[in-house]
Amino acid sequence: MRKFTSVHDLGPLGKALEEAMEIKKDRFADNELGKNKTLLMIFFNSSLRTRLSTQKAAMNLGMNVIVLDVNQGAWKLETERGVIMDGDKAEHLLEAIPVMASYCDIIGVRSFAGLKDKAEDYEERVIEQFIKHSGKPVFSMEAATRHPLQSFADLITIEEYKTKPRPKVVLTWAPHPRALPQAVANSFAEWMNETAYEFVITHPEGYELDPKFVGNARVEYDQRKAFEGADFIYAKNWSAYTGNDYGKVLSTDRDWTVDAEKMALTDNAYFMHCLPVRRNMIVTDDVIESERSLVIPEAANREISAQTVLKRMLHAINNADK
C-alpha cells in the first residue's frame, strides 16, 4: 500500500479488520518490521490522539519517528504555485516536500480544511502534493475532507461491541461554537457505507453533506426519529457544505445536543465521538460518562488502525527492496 487517504485504499474491509484484531492481540509481533525505517509525521494542525496513537503504532513496529509541527519551529510554507512569495511564507511546499522525503521512508500528513474555498479543500491540494512529489508512501492523519484513521478505528470499535450482524448506526450532527470541517463526518459516512450496517445520518436542514459521502445512507431531519432503535450513536459537528454557506455555522441549536432523553429512544445504544468533545454542547456529561460511552476505547483503537496501515506500508517497502 503506497497511500492511505480513504477506505478505498484499504482493500476488502473484512481482511483489514482481521489484521487489526490480530495486531490488537499482540502489538509487538512485528517489531522488527520497521527496523531502520523512519516515519515522518507532519502536522499543519493541532493533534492529541492522532499524534500519540500514530507515534506509538510506529514504535510498536520498531520504527524511528520524526515529528514536525509546521507552525511551530519550521518555516511557514507556501502551498500555491505561481504566487509571488513576498509575504511571511519563506519556503514553498514544492521544495520542502522532497527535502522532507529524503529523511524518511513513510510520511503522515495532517492538514485541515480552510473552510473558505470549497474547491481547494475538496481537491485536497496539500496531501495530494505530498503524494505526487515525495516519492514515498503517504497516509492521511486527517485531511480537508476525510479522517480515515479515525474512521477505521470507529469501525474496529463497532465490530468489537456490536451484538447483532446488522446494527443500526446513526451519525448525528450536534451543535458547536466554531465552524468545523466536514472531514470526520464525511469519512465516517464513507466507511459505514462500505459495511452491511443500517446507516442513518441526521442533521438540521442546511447541513447536508457532499452526496458522494452520504452514499446510500438514509438522511433523517428528525433527530429523535433517527435515534429510534439505534445501536450506536456517533455525534459530530460539521459546518455547512452547500452553496454560499460553505464553512459557515448556520445553527447552534442546543435541541440537537445528545442527552439521556434522546439516548433512551435507542436500543440501549453506545455513544461514540472522535474527541475532543465540547461537553454539554455536543453531548451531556451523563451520556459521555455513562457505561455505554465508547469514546475511550474508540480513541485507544486509533493505535490499532494506525498500526495496521503502517504495517501494510512497511511490507510494501520491504518487498520493493528485495
Secondary structure, DSSP 8 states (H G I E B T S, - for coil): --EESSGGGS--HHHHHHHHHHHHH-TTTTTTTTTT-EEEEEESS--SHHHHHHHHHHHHTT-EEEEEETTSSS--EE--TT----SS--EEHHHHHHHHHTT-SEEEEE----SS-HHHHHTTHHHHHHHHHS-S-EEESS-SS--HHHHHHHHHHHHHH-SSSS-EEEEEE---SS---SHHHHHHHHHHTTSSSEEEEE--TT----HHHHTT-EEES-HHHHHTT-SEEEEE-----SGGGTT------GGGSB-HHHHTTSSS-EEE--S---BTTTB-HHHHTSTTB-HHHHHHHHHHHHHHHHHHHHHHHHHHH-
